[in-house]
Every structure is written in structure tokens, then in C-alpha cells.
Amino acid sequence: MSPRTRLILAMALTYLAYGMMLNTVGTVILRAIASLGVTKAGAGWFDGCKDVSIAAVSFLTASYLTRIGIRRAMTGALALSVAACLLMPLAGAYWAICLHFVMIGTAFAFIKVGIYTLIGQVTDSPRAHAAMASVIEGCFMVGVLGVSVLFSLFVGRGLIDTSHDWLNLYWILAGLCAACLALMLTTSPDRPAPSGETQSIPAMLALARLPLVMVFILCAFSYVFVEQGIGTWLPTFNNEVLRMPQSMSVLAGSLFAGALALGRLGGGVVIARFGWYRVVNVSLAAVALAIMAIVPLSHHLSPAPVSDWAHAPLAMWLFLAIGLFMAPIYPTLVSVLLSSSPKVRHAELMGLVVIFSALGGTTGSRLTAMLFSGLDGATAFGCMVVPIAVLAVGVTMLRRRQVLATVAD
């Protein structure tokens, strides 16, 4: 196997592993509440531990990653992830879960910046770069889908399961990270960083004050608020509100992820034909209607627990529609921002994308946790129409800014 092939394989497996680890939050919330006695308010901090770490470390890596060395930083991040996964079954406590997600978020900040830098090193044309990025992101989605299926194997079939067996999954994740680490260590050493490459934090802060970027930040924050708020708490909603067994609740979460994957794959074709603005507005309207339908449907359910998929409530299937229509919105907004900006600013802009997306995800998960605790689950999800409305306003402003303004050099 050539060094280039080993590097590409290491990148693909690493992104798959982080697709799994970053998307365990929803199931961990469900199982921590059931087996560790964690409150909903306490569980609402899990996403924050992950996303705030990603945002904070991403801000710093824009300036310091090349000084550390990309390969060195990624191997360190993988070693940290092995330790984070081992911590879960060994400690099995609330503090350990919080620390686990802080460690995983910190590691992913290095991994994401490193992966996209390495893609540029192993490709020699824009088309090859786009193709490689698509493959790597596809591996991430495979991880998202796979972890829900794996988790369902470690969760009981009943409506209530208080066992700690679910923690054993983290031995597998630790082994996967160790395999990625071993493979990364066999790749070529770091290349010297080009001069001037580390001066991006001041430029990033300056870009955040530009009107087009400010509108995009509003849109990105609102979108991730909704996606993370729903995705993180969906297994708990399925179990407590829709009265589905915990194993089915976890698998239903993987179906939501699958709907997101399908929507992103097909969204590009639809946008190419009808234009991004029309497609995004139709998608937002469909998501709002689905949310408003779920609320009354969730209040009129049979008191008997769901026994199988044939008797799954309509509200559960409507969440798949939400995932399908939400999927193309975020990458489309990122594309609009980048296509309206000089290429020399794309790196700093992507830094802002990562930071404010992480902050939006944290806020969405935390606020949903508070609503889940203070209100019923259906009402908590019904409140998502508010950020959807904010996003609709932001999309209109973004389109106007796209026409009237261009990010300054």
C-alpha cells in the first residue's frame, strides 16, 4: 500500500470514527437518564461540552495547527479520543460523560482542520479535491448511521432499561480510534508550513463584522439550533412521549440521520434545477408544517407502549420528513457564502462556520433540555418553529446581501 493510499485510508476511517463519536449524544442522554439517574437538565450539558470545545479549539487551531504540525496534531487528537472512550466504561458517571465529550470535541477540532488541509495535499485539482471531500464526508455519514445501529445492540428491548451494558460500546469505539491512530502513524511526516499561513485569527475576526457574514452567522446558528435540538433529543422523545422501546427509539434516531443523508444527496440535483432560494424556502415551510403536525399527534396517542414498527406512531415518521427537508439547507447556505466571497478568504470563513455552528448546536440542545424539563416533550419540539421563522428571515436577508454585497478583500 502506497503512502498516499495509507493516508487517504487513515483520513476516511478517522472521519468515520468521529461521525460515530460525535453523534452518540442523543442515545447517551436517553441511557444516562435511564441508567445513571441523570436529570434532563443535567443531560442538556452533554452537547455543550462537545460543541463549545469544538468552537473554542477551532478558533485556536486556525492560527496554531500548522505550527504544531498537521500529522502530529491529528495523532495527538486520536490518542486523546482513545482515552476519552476508555473513560466511559471505566468510570460510568455523569462527570465522566461530560469530560468525555469535552475531550472528543477538542480532538475533533484538530481532526476537521487537519483532514481538510490533508485533502489539499493529496489532490491536484479542484475536481479531485471536491471528489475527495465528498468521499470523506460520506464516511462521516456512514459513522452517523452506524453508531445508532450499534447502540441498539447494547440497549434493552423494553420501554425501561436501567442496565449499564450500553457503556460497553465504548470499548469498540476505543479500538476503532486506536486502529486509526496506528494507521496515521504509518503515514508521511508533516510538511513545512508555508510562511504567513498562521495569521488567520485577526482576519477571521474582521470578517465576522461584514454584513454578509453576519447574516450567514444568523442563518447557520438558527439552522444548527434546530437540527441539534431535534437530533439530540429525538431518542428521548421517542421513548418518553411516543412510548417506543429504547432499542426502537435509538434506531429511529438512525432513520432521522438517514433522512438527512438522503436529503443532502438529492438536494444538489433539485437546487440545480429550481435555484437555491426557492428550494430552501420550500424546505423551511415543509419543516415548519411537519413540526406543527407533530405536536397535536403526540398528544393523542394510545397509552399502550409501541410493540413493533408496524404500530409506530405517525409522529415518528414525520421526523423523517423533517430530516429530509432540512438536509439541503445548511450546505446550501455555506455554498452561498463561499461563492459570494473571494477564494483567499474561504479558510477564515470556514473557521467561522465551524465556530458558530458549534455554538448553535450547544444552544439548541441546552434550550431543548430546559423545555423538555419544564414542559412536555411535544411542546418543547413545537417551539422549534421560532428558530425556523428566524432562519426564513435570515435566508431572505442573505439573498439580498448576495446580490448587493461581496466580502471585501
C-alpha positions in Angstrom: 0.0 0.0 0.0 1.5 3.4 -1.1 1.9 6.2 1.5 -0.8 8.2 -0.3 -3.3 5.3 -0.1 -2.5 4.8 3.6 -3.0 8.5 4.3 -6.4 8.5 2.4 -7.5 5.4 4.3 -6.5 6.9 7.6 -8.4 10.0 6.8 -11.6 8.1 5.8 -11.5 5.8 8.9 -10.8 8.7 11.2 -13.7 10.7 9.9 -16.0 7.7 10.1 -14.9 7.2 13.8 -15.7 10.8 14.6 -19.0 10.5 12.8 -19.8 7.8 15.3 -18.4 9.5 18.5 -19.9 12.9 17.8 -23.4 11.5 17.2 -23.8 9.4 20.4 -25.2 12.4 22.4 -28.8 11.6 21.7 -28.5 8.0 22.8 -26.2 8.8 25.7 -28.9 11.3 27.0 -31.5 8.6 26.8 -29.4 6.0 28.6 -27.8 8.3 31.2 -31.3 9.4 32.3 -32.5 5.8 32.5 -29.4 4.0 34.0 -27.4 6.7 35.8 -30.2 8.8 37.2 -29.1 12.0 35.3 -31.7 14.7 35.1 -32.8 16.1 31.8 -31.4 19.5 32.7 -28.1 17.8 33.5 -28.1 15.8 30.3 -28.6 19.0 28.4 -25.0 19.9 29.0 -23.6 17.0 27.1 -23.9 18.8 23.7 -22.5 21.9 25.2 -19.4 20.0 26.4 -18.8 18.8 22.9 -19.7 21.8 20.8 -18.2 24.6 23.0 -14.9 22.6 22.9 -15.1 22.3 19.1 -15.8 26.1 18.8 -13.0 27.2 21.2 -10.3 24.9 19.9 -11.3 25.6 16.2 -10.7 29.2 16.9 -7.2 28.5 18.2 -6.3 25.9 15.6 -6.8 28.4 12.8 -3.5 30.0 14.0 -1.6 27.2 15.7 -2.2 23.9 13.9 0.4 24.4 11.3 3.0 25.3 14.0 2.1 22.0 15.8 2.2 20.0 12.6 -0.9 18.5 11.0 0.0 14.9 11.3 1.3 15.4 14.9 -1.8 17.2 15.9 -4.1 14.5 14.4 -2.2 11.7 16.1 -2.5 13.5 19.4 -6.2 14.0 18.9 -6.7 10.3 18.2 -4.8 9.4 21.3 -7.0 11.7 23.3 -10.1 10.1 21.8 -8.9 6.6 22.8 -8.6 7.9 26.4 -12.0 9.5 26.2 -13.7 6.3 25.0 -11.9 4.2 27.7 -13.1 6.7 30.3 -16.8 5.9 29.7 -16.9 2.2 30.7 -14.3 2.6 33.4 -16.0 5.5 35.2 -19.6 5.3 34.1 -20.6 8.5 35.8 -22.1 11.9 34.9 -18.8 13.7 35.3 -17.1 11.2 33.0 -19.7 11.7 30.3 -19.1 15.5 30.4 -15.3 15.0 30.3 -15.7 12.5 27.5 -17.5 15.0 25.3 -15.0 17.8 26.1 -12.2 15.5 25.1 -13.9 14.4 21.9 -14.9 17.9 20.9 -11.3 19.1 21.5 -9.9 16.3 19.4 -12.4 16.8 16.5 -11.4 20.5 16.2 -7.9 19.3 15.3 -9.2 16.5 13.1 -11.5 18.6 11.0 -9.0 21.3 10.2 -6.3 18.6 9.7 -8.4 16.5 7.4 -9.3 19.4 5.1 -5.7 20.5 4.9 -4.6 17.0 4.0 -7.2 16.7 1.3 -5.4 19.6 -0.4 -2.1 17.8 -0.1 -3.3 14.5 -1.7 -5.3 16.1 -4.6 -4.0 18.1 -7.5 -7.1 19.8 -9.0 -10.4 21.4 -7.8 -12.4 18.5 -9.2 -10.3 15.9 -7.4 -10.5 18.0 -4.2 -14.3 18.1 -4.3 -14.5 14.4 -5.0 -12.2 13.5 -2.1 -14.0 15.8 0.2 -17.3 14.2 -0.8 -15.9 10.7 -0.1 -14.6 11.8 3.3 -17.9 13.5 4.3 -19.7 10.3 3.1 -17.6 8.3 5.6 -18.7 10.6 8.3 -22.3 10.0 7.5 -21.7 6.2 7.5 -20.4 6.7 11.0 -23.5 8.6 12.0 -25.8 5.8 10.7 -23.6 3.0 12.1 -23.4 4.2 15.7 -27.2 4.2 16.1 -27.4 0.6 14.8 -24.5 -0.5 17.1 -26.0 1.3 20.1 -29.3 -0.5 19.6 -27.5 -3.8 20.1 -26.4 -2.7 23.6 -29.8 -1.4 24.7 -32.7 -3.4 26.1 -35.8 -4.1 24.2 -38.2 -2.9 26.9 -39.7 0.5 27.5 -37.4 0.9 30.5 -33.8 -0.4 30.7 -31.7 0.5 33.7 -28.6 -1.6 32.9 -25.1 -0.2 32.2 -24.5 -2.5 29.2 -24.6 0.4 26.8 -21.2 1.6 28.1 -19.5 -1.5 26.6 -19.9 0.1 23.2 -17.1 2.4 24.0 -14.6 -0.4 24.1 -15.4 -0.8 20.4 -15.0 2.9 19.7 -11.7 3.0 21.6 -10.4 0.1 19.5 -11.5 1.9 16.3 -9.7 5.1 17.4 -6.6 3.0 18.2 -6.7 1.5 14.7 -6.9 5.0 13.2 -4.0 6.1 15.3 -1.8 3.2 14.3 -2.6 3.8 10.6 -1.9 7.6 10.9 1.5 6.8 12.5 2.5 5.0 9.3 1.8 8.0 7.0 4.3 10.5 5.8 5.6 13.1 8.2 4.4 16.7 8.2 5.3 19.1 5.5 6.7 22.5 6.5 4.1 25.2 6.9 4.1 28.0 4.3 5.2 31.3 5.7 2.3 33.6 6.7 -0.2 30.7 7.0 -0.7 31.1 10.7 -2.0 34.7 10.7 -5.7 33.9 10.3 -7.4 34.8 13.7 -7.3 38.7 13.1 -8.7 38.1 9.6 -11.4 35.8 10.9 -12.5 38.4 13.5 -12.6 41.1 10.8 -14.7 39.0 8.5 -17.3 38.5 11.3 -18.2 42.2 11.2 -19.1 42.2 7.5 -22.9 42.3 6.7 -23.0 39.2 4.5 -21.1 37.2 7.1 -23.2 38.5 9.9 -26.4 37.4 8.1 -24.9 34.0 7.4 -23.9 33.6 11.1 -27.6 34.2 12.0 -28.7 31.6 9.5 -26.1 29.0 10.5 -26.8 29.4 14.2 -30.6 29.1 13.7 -30.3 26.0 11.5 -27.9 24.1 13.7 -30.1 25.1 16.7 -33.0 23.2 15.2 -31.1 20.2 13.8 -29.1 19.6 17.0 -32.1 20.3 19.3 -34.2 17.7 17.4 -31.5 15.2 16.6 -30.0 15.1 20.2 -33.3 14.7 22.0 -35.2 12.6 19.4 -34.4 9.2 21.1 -35.7 10.5 24.4 -38.8 12.0 22.7 -39.5 8.7 21.0 -39.2 6.8 24.3 -40.9 9.1 26.7 -43.5 10.8 24.5 -44.2 8.3 21.7 -43.7 5.3 24.2 -41.4 3.4 21.9 -39.0 0.8 23.4 -35.5 2.2 23.9 -33.9 0.0 21.2 -36.6 1.2 18.7 -36.1 4.8 19.9 -32.3 4.6 19.1 -32.9 3.0 15.7 -35.5 5.7 14.9 -32.7 8.2 15.5 -30.6 6.5 12.9 -33.5 6.8 10.4 -33.5 10.5 11.1 -29.8 10.6 10.2 -30.5 8.5 7.1 -33.2 11.1 6.0 -30.6 13.8 6.4 -28.1 11.9 4.3 -30.7 11.2 1.6 -31.8 14.9 1.6 -28.2 16.1 1.1 -27.5 13.7 -1.7 -30.7 14.7 -3.6 -30.7 18.3 -2.6 -28.0 19.3 -5.1 -30.0 17.9 -8.0 -33.1 19.8 -7.0 -31.3 23.1 -6.4 -29.5 22.8 -9.8 -33.0 22.8 -11.4 -35.0 25.2 -9.3 -32.4 27.5 -7.7 -31.3 27.6 -4.0 -33.6 30.3 -2.7 -36.8 28.6 -3.8 -35.7 25.2 -2.6 -34.6 26.5 0.8 -37.9 28.4 1.4 -40.0 25.3 0.4 -37.9 23.2 2.7 -38.3 25.6 5.6 -42.1 25.7 5.1 -42.2 21.8 5.0 -40.2 21.6 8.2 -42.5 24.1 10.0 -45.6 22.3 8.9 -44.2 18.9 10.0 -43.3 20.3 13.4 -46.8 21.8 13.9 -48.4 18.5 12.9 -46.2 16.5 15.4 -47.4 18.5 18.4 -51.1 17.5 18.3 -50.3 14.0 17.1 -48.1 13.5 20.1 -50.9 14.5 22.5 -53.4 11.9 21.1 -51.5 8.6 21.4 -52.6 5.2 22.7 -51.5 4.7 26.3 -50.1 1.3 25.4 -46.4 1.1 24.5 -45.5 0.6 20.9 -44.7 -3.1 20.2 -43.2 -3.0 16.7 -42.6 -0.9 13.7 -46.0 -1.6 12.2 -47.5 0.3 15.1 -45.1 3.2 15.2 -47.0 6.5 15.5 -47.3 8.9 12.6 -45.3 11.5 14.5 -42.2 9.3 14.3 -42.4 9.1 10.5 -42.9 12.9 10.3 -39.5 13.3 11.9 -38.1 11.6 8.8 -39.8 14.3 6.6 -38.2 16.9 8.8 -34.7 15.4 8.3 -35.3 15.0 4.5 -36.3 18.7 4.0 -33.8 20.2 6.5 -30.8 18.4 4.9 -30.1 20.6 1.9 -30.4 23.9 3.8 -27.1 24.1 5.7 -24.7 23.1 2.9 -26.6 25.4 0.5 -26.1 28.4 2.9 -22.4 27.6 3.2 -22.1 27.4 -0.6 -23.9 30.8 -1.0 -21.5 32.4 1.5 -18.3 30.9 -0.1 -19.5 31.6 -3.7 -20.1 35.2 -2.8 -16.6 35.6 -1.3 -13.0 35.8 -2.6 -11.3 32.4 -2.5 -8.5 33.8 -0.4 -11.0 34.3 2.4 -12.5 30.8 2.4 -10.3 29.4 5.1 -11.2 32.1 7.6 -14.9 31.9 6.6 -14.9 28.1 7.2 -13.4 28.8 10.7 -16.4 31.0 11.4 -18.8 28.3 10.0 -17.4 25.7 12.4 -17.4 28.1 15.5 -21.0 29.4 15.1 -22.4 26.1 14.0 -21.0 24.5 17.2 -22.4 27.4 19.3 -25.8 27.0 17.7 -25.8 23.3 18.4 -25.0 23.8 22.0 -27.7 26.4 22.4 -30.3 24.3 20.7 -29.6 21.2 22.8 -29.4 23.1 26.0 -32.6 25.1 25.5 -34.5 21.9 24.3 -33.3 20.2 27.6 -34.8 23.1 29.6 -38.1 23.0 27.7 -38.1 19.2 28.0 -37.8 19.5 31.8 -40.2 22.4 32.2 -42.8 21.4 29.6 -43.9 18.2 27.9 -41.7 16.9 25.1 -44.2 17.7 22.3 -44.4 21.4 23.3 -40.6 21.5 23.6 -40.2 20.4 20.0 -43.1 22.6 18.9 -41.1 25.6 20.0 -38.6 24.9 17.1 -40.9 26.8 14.8 -39.4 30.0 16.3 -35.8 29.5 15.1 -37.3 28.2 11.8 -39.0 31.6 11.4 -35.8 33.4 12.2 -34.0 31.3 9.7 -36.6 32.2 7.0 -36.0 35.9 7.6 -32.2 35.3 7.6 -32.4 33.5 4.2 -34.2 36.4 2.7 -31.6 38.8 4.0 -28.8 36.5 2.8 -30.2 36.5 -0.7 -30.3 40.3 -0.8 -26.8 40.6 0.6 -25.6 38.1 -2.0 -26.8 40.4 -4.7 -25.8 43.7 -3.1 -22.5 42.9 -1.4 -19.4 40.9 -1.7 -17.0 40.2 1.1 -14.1 42.7 0.9 -10.6 41.6 0.3 
